[in-house]
Every structure is written in C-alpha cells, then in structure tokens.
Amino acid sequence: MNQQKRRPPQHTANQSVQNRTPRDRQAMQSRPVQPNRNRTAANSGMRTAPNRNAAQRRSAPMQNANTMARSTAQAAQQRSAQQRPMQQKPLSSTSAKKRVQKRAEKRQAPPRRLTHGELRRRRRRRNLLLAFLTVIVIGVGIALSLTVLFKVEEFRVENLDKTSPANTGIYTEEQVLSALRISVGDNMFQFSAKDKQKALEVALPYLDVVQIRRSLPGTVVVRVQPAVETWCVQTDGSWLILSDSLKVLKITQEKPEHLTALTGLAVNTPVEGYSLQLQDERKHQELLELIAVLEKYGMKSDCTEIALGEENNAYVIYQDRAKILIGTYNNLDYKIQFASVIMQNKDGKGVAESERGVLDVSHQLEDGSIRPTWSPGEFAAVESTEPTEPATDTAESQDPAASQTEEGQQAQDTEQTQETQTEETQTDGADGQDTTPQPTTEPAD
C-alpha cells in the first residue's frame, strides 16, 4: 500500500506529454538522453540496494516531468526574447541618458512650432555670425592689401583734364616726383593722398592745384596745374606775389611789374606755398567777392589796382586811366555791371579809351538805382581816406536824359542825345580846364 501511494499517477505524465507543443517535442528529441544509472550499474554487474533502486524508479517519472516543465519554460523565454526588442546597455553618464531620451522623444513626438521670440533670437544669432565673419574677411583683406598686395610700380604725371604731357610750369616731372616722396615698392594704401597733395603744394609753390590718384594695381597718378602770377601785396618791407587763387608764390623785396596790386590789406605773417591770410576775415571775403564780380564782367585782367580801403572807400584802377569808385559792397554786382558798360564803351555812349578820369558808381538813389558820374581829368592812384568828390556842377548841368537810371525816364531820341553830348560844362576840379563829360547809360539786362 505504501509503495502504491508513493508512485505518481501514470495519467499525469501522459497528460504533460499530451500538452507539449511541437516545438517542445522537437527540443526534447534534440536533447541527449542520459543513461539510467541503475541500468548501467545492473549491466555492469554491480549490486545495488533494493530499496535505492525502488526509490529511483519511483522518482524517475517526477524527474521527467520536471525536465519537461523546465524545457517548456525555457522555450517560452526564448519566444518572448525574440519578440521583445534588444535592450541597450545602460549608459554611465546622466547627460548621455538625457540625450538619448531627447532623441527618443523627438522621434516619437511631432515637431513643435517655433514662437516669434525663438525665431527672432535665431535671426539675431545668424546676423551676428554673419557680421563677425564679414569683419574677419575685411580684416584679412586689409592686412593683405597693406602687406603683400598693391605695391607701387610706376608713376604718371598729367594735366587736370587727364592729358599728357603735363604742364608743370617752372618745374620738371622729375622734381615733382622727387617732392612727392613715394618710392617704387611702397604700398598703395600706406599714405594719405590728401596729405601728399598738401605737402606737394607747399614744397612746390608754383603748382596751384595738385591731385593724387591711385590707379590699381600699382600706378600713382599726379595731376597738376601750374600757378600764374596775378596779384601782388605790399607788406612790411617786402612784396608778396600771389596766384589767381591768392596763394603766396614768392616773397621779394622789389615791387613786381605788370601785376595787379591789392592795397588796404592787413596781412598776417606770409609763408610761401600757403594761401594769403588776412587779419580781418570779413575783408578777405569781400576781396574774393570783388574779384569774382570783376571776372564775371571781363574787367579783372584790365585792373591795375584794387583797393579795399575803409568800409566806404573801395575803388578799382581800370587800365591805369580810370578810377572807379565803388564805395560800399552793397549791390556790388550791379555797380560793377554799370561800370563795365561805361568803361568798355561797346555802344559808343561810354568813356573813350583815350580819356582819363574818375567814374563814381557808389551813389545809389532811394529806389536802389545808381546815378553814375564821370569826372574827366587826372587822378591820384593812391588810397585816400576820403572818396574823390565828382564834379557836381557837371552832373547838374547835364540833360536828365544823359544820366538815366535803370528805372528812370524812357530813352530820348537820337537827336536829343547828340545835343546833350555836345553841351559844354565846366568842372570845379583842380585842373581848371573845360572838359566834355561823357553820358552815362544803363547796363543792358
């Protein structure tokens, strides 16, 4: 009875065999069969204890069932391992884990839409990066241009209108290039063109205008215009020779001939190669204005003296035969225009070329028009503190048609004009001679 109770039921083993899957059966068949120790021992002639053999026979079905259960569990684990993805080896650093987690989230989650602030920050960073790269490129280019590239290879001297050969005045091209102080092999951008121009104008005073240009890759172009002696100014014990632009060309002890004298000027210490500097800046501007107006009406080249004098005593000596009183600088353009019509005598109603005297265009009427007067006779070509008084008797005795203003009476007929011209008047000048005054006419519009 006891032995029967200890034996496992036969139907349990058969039932476990029936529950096996084809894969389990295949696995069982592939496993090597272990020999039965009891059988081996019996076959070998060894004697075993009867009780031990019986216990082994009773436990054999249970071992077979356990073996089959373990094989079944192992097969199930293999199937689950094949179905599950391979797990990655755990990372050692926390940052690496975070990166892997972020990548996984990016793959799983849809892309997020950027906000305006993020777009603005990205744009700002991109602009800063581009600006930084641009600065680097520019710096490299400047460094190369100042060290390796753009070497001076040749020089070219030409006129301001880019023609050659250049008119360098009293100098030669070799003297101009020597005063330039630029050598072959120097860098094109290591000198200032403006500074070189100023230095060349001072070193060579008889060059009125100097321009320096760079013609890449390696040519320096020097454009010049020679100065012309036009004016002279007397200072303490010396005379200054000036160009047309009032540049000091030379300082001499003798008065130069055939140059227009500028009188009534207080000059600062003159230096050759520099422009004329006056103590009164306002008078300097007045002089430039007067010269420009005289050139406008074609009288500058015929003037032998220009005297600024006091505020109401400016005058001009024209062709060394007429003293034109200007007075103040008010309405200066109209005064010089009136004087040019009378002195140039293009219509035959002005002052003849053989006459000498004083022309006063300084008197202005209340309506702004000018009442010029002509006083024949000799005059003193020196500056005086009082303006020369015209012959009032002559002006009063003339017919009104002979001294018309711009807004005065209408022109008389030719016969009345000729009769007016033939009337004899006397002047109260120092000469005491009878003179025939010339009519004054209005300037043509």
Backbone hydrogen bonds, N-H to C=O, Kabsch-Sander energy under -0.5 kcal/mol:
donor,donor_aa,acceptor,acceptor_aa,energy
5,K,1,M,-2.3
6,R,2,N,-1.6
7,R,3,Q,-1.1
12,T,9,P,-0.6
13,A,9,P,-0.8
14,N,10,Q,-1.9
15,Q,11,H,-2.3
16,S,12,T,-2.2
17,V,13,A,-2.1
18,Q,14,N,-2.2
19,N,15,Q,-1.6
20,R,17,V,-0.9
25,R,21,T,-2.3
26,Q,22,P,-2.2
27,A,23,R,-2.3
28,M,24,D,-2.6
29,Q,25,R,-2.2
30,S,26,Q,-1.8
31,R,27,A,-1.1
34,Q,32,P,-0.5
37,R,35,P,-0.5
40,T,36,N,-3.0
41,A,37,R,-2.9
42,A,38,N,-2.7
43,N,39,R,-3.1
44,S,40,T,-2.0
45,G,42,A,-1.1
46,M,41,A,-2.2
53,N,49,A,-2.1
54,A,50,P,-1.7
55,A,51,N,-2.1
56,Q,52,R,-2.3
57,R,53,N,-2.3
58,R,54,A,-2.1
59,S,55,A,-2.3
60,A,56,Q,-1.4
63,Q,59,S,-2.1
64,N,60,A,-2.3
65,A,61,P,-2.1
66,N,62,M,-2.4
67,T,63,Q,-2.7
68,M,64,N,-2.3
69,A,65,A,-2.1
70,R,66,N,-2.6
71,S,67,T,-2.5
72,T,68,M,-2.2
73,A,69,A,-2.4
74,Q,70,R,-2.6
75,A,71,S,-2.3
76,A,72,T,-2.2
77,Q,73,A,-2.3
78,Q,74,Q,-2.3
79,R,75,A,-2.4
80,S,76,A,-2.3
81,A,77,Q,-2.3
82,Q,78,Q,-2.1
83,Q,79,R,-1.9
84,R,80,S,-2.4
97,K,93,S,-1.4
98,K,94,T,-2.3
99,R,95,S,-2.3
100,V,96,A,-2.4
101,Q,97,K,-2.5
102,K,98,K,-2.7
103,R,99,R,-2.5
104,A,100,V,-2.2
105,E,101,Q,-2.3
106,K,102,K,-2.6
107,R,103,R,-2.3
108,Q,104,A,-1.9
109,A,105,E,-3.6
119,L,115,T,-2.2
120,R,116,H,-2.5
121,R,117,G,-2.4
122,R,118,E,-2.5
123,R,119,L,-2.5
124,R,120,R,-2.5
125,R,121,R,-2.4
126,R,122,R,-2.3
127,N,123,R,-2.5
128,L,124,R,-2.5
129,L,125,R,-2.2
130,L,126,R,-2.3
131,A,127,N,-2.7
132,F,128,L,-2.4
133,L,129,L,-2.4
134,T,130,L,-2.5
135,V,131,A,-2.5
136,I,132,F,-2.0
137,V,133,L,-2.4
138,I,134,T,-2.8
139,G,135,V,-2.7
140,V,136,I,-2.4
141,G,137,V,-2.4
142,I,138,I,-2.8
143,A,139,G,-2.5
144,L,140,V,-2.3
145,S,141,G,-2.5
146,L,142,I,-2.0
147,T,143,A,-0.9
147,T,144,L,-0.5
148,V,144,L,-2.4
149,L,144,L,-2.5
152,V,186,D,-3.1
153,E,218,G,-3.0
154,E,218,G,-1.8
156,R,220,V,-2.2
158,E,222,V,-2.4
159,N,163,T,-2.8
160,L,224,V,-0.6
162,K,159,N,-1.7
168,T,166,A,-1.0
171,Y,168,T,-1.6
176,V,172,T,-2.0
177,L,173,E,-2.5
178,S,174,E,-2.1
179,A,175,Q,-2.1
180,L,176,V,-1.0
181,R,177,L,-0.9
181,R,178,S,-0.6
182,I,177,L,-0.5
185,G,152,V,-2.1
186,D,183,S,-1.7
188,M,150,F,-2.6
190,Q,187,N,-1.0
193,A,191,F,-0.5
196,K,192,S,-2.1
197,Q,193,A,-2.2
198,K,194,K,-2.3
199,A,195,D,-2.4
200,L,196,K,-2.2
201,E,197,Q,-2.2
202,V,198,K,-1.7
203,A,199,A,-2.5
204,L,200,L,-2.2
207,L,204,L,-1.7
208,D,206,Y,-0.7
208,D,225,Q,-1.4
209,V,225,Q,-1.8
211,Q,223,R,-2.9
213,R,221,V,-2.8
215,S,219,T,-3.2
216,L,214,R,-0.6
218,G,215,S,-0.5
219,T,215,S,-2.3
220,V,154,E,-2.0
221,V,213,R,-2.8
221,V,219,T,-0.5
222,V,156,R,-3.2
223,R,211,Q,-3.3
223,R,221,V,-0.5
224,V,158,E,-1.8
225,Q,209,V,-1.9
227,A,206,Y,-2.8
230,T,242,L,-2.7
231,W,242,L,-1.6
232,C,260,T,-1.9
233,V,240,L,-1.9
234,Q,262,L,-0.5
235,T,238,S,-3.0
237,G,235,T,-1.2
238,S,235,T,-0.7
239,W,252,T,-3.6
240,L,233,V,-3.3
241,I,250,K,-2.8
242,L,231,W,-2.8
242,L,240,L,-0.6
243,S,247,K,-1.9
244,D,228,V,-0.5
246,L,243,S,-1.8
248,V,274,Y,-2.7
249,L,241,I,-3.1
249,L,247,K,-0.7
250,K,241,I,-1.2
252,T,239,W,-2.7
260,T,230,T,-1.6
261,A,304,T,-1.6
262,L,232,C,-2.6
263,T,261,A,-0.6
263,T,306,I,-2.1
267,V,265,L,-0.8
268,N,277,Q,-2.9
273,G,248,V,-2.8
274,Y,271,V,-1.8
276,L,246,L,-2.8
278,L,276,L,-0.5
279,Q,266,A,-2.8
281,E,279,Q,-0.7
284,H,280,D,-1.4
285,Q,281,E,-1.8
286,E,282,R,-2.0
287,L,283,K,-2.3
288,L,284,H,-2.1
289,E,285,Q,-2.2
290,L,286,E,-2.5
291,I,287,L,-2.4
292,A,288,L,-2.1
293,V,289,E,-2.0
294,L,290,L,-2.3
295,E,291,I,-2.1
296,K,292,A,-1.7
297,Y,293,V,-1.6
298,G,295,E,-1.1
299,M,294,L,-2.9
300,K,294,L,-0.9
302,D,299,M,-0.5
303,C,300,K,-1.2
304,T,317,I,-2.4
305,E,317,I,-1.0
306,I,261,A,-2.8
307,A,315,Y,-2.3
308,L,263,T,-1.9
308,L,306,I,-0.5
313,N,310,E,-1.3
314,A,327,G,-1.1
315,Y,307,A,-2.1
316,V,324,I,-2.0
317,I,305,E,-2.6
318,Y,316,V,-0.7
318,Y,322,A,-3.2
319,Q,302,D,-3.1
319,Q,317,I,-0.6
321,R,318,Y,-2.2
322,A,318,Y,-1.4
323,K,357,G,-2.0
324,I,316,V,-3.3
324,I,322,A,-0.6
325,L,323,K,-0.7
325,L,359,L,-2.8
326,I,314,A,-2.5
326,I,324,I,-0.5
327,G,314,A,-1.8
332,L,329,Y,-1.1
335,K,331,N,-1.7
336,I,332,L,-2.4
337,Q,333,D,-1.9
338,F,334,Y,-2.2
339,A,335,K,-2.4
340,S,336,I,-2.4
341,V,337,Q,-1.7
342,I,338,F,-1.7
343,M,339,A,-2.8
344,Q,340,S,-2.1
345,N,341,V,-0.9
351,V,342,I,-2.5
355,E,352,A,-1.3
357,G,321,R,-1.7
358,V,375,S,-2.4
359,L,323,K,-2.6
360,D,358,V,-0.5
360,D,373,T,-2.7
361,V,325,L,-2.1
361,V,359,L,-0.7
365,L,369,S,-3.2
368,G,365,L,-1.6
371,R,363,H,-1.7
373,T,360,D,-1.5
375,S,358,V,-2.9
377,G,356,R,-2.5
381,A,379,F,-0.6
392,T,390,P,-1.1
395,A,391,A,-1.7
396,E,392,T,-2.5
397,S,393,D,-2.3
398,Q,394,T,-1.0
402,A,399,D,-2.3
403,S,399,D,-0.5
403,S,400,P,-1.0
404,Q,401,A,-0.6
404,Q,440,T,-0.7
408,G,405,T,-1.2
417,T,413,D,-1.8
418,Q,414,T,-2.2
419,E,415,E,-2.1
420,T,416,Q,-2.1
421,Q,417,T,-1.9
422,T,418,Q,-1.2
423,E,419,E,-0.6
423,E,420,T,-0.9
425,T,435,T,-0.7
435,T,425,T,-0.7
440,T,402,A,-2.6
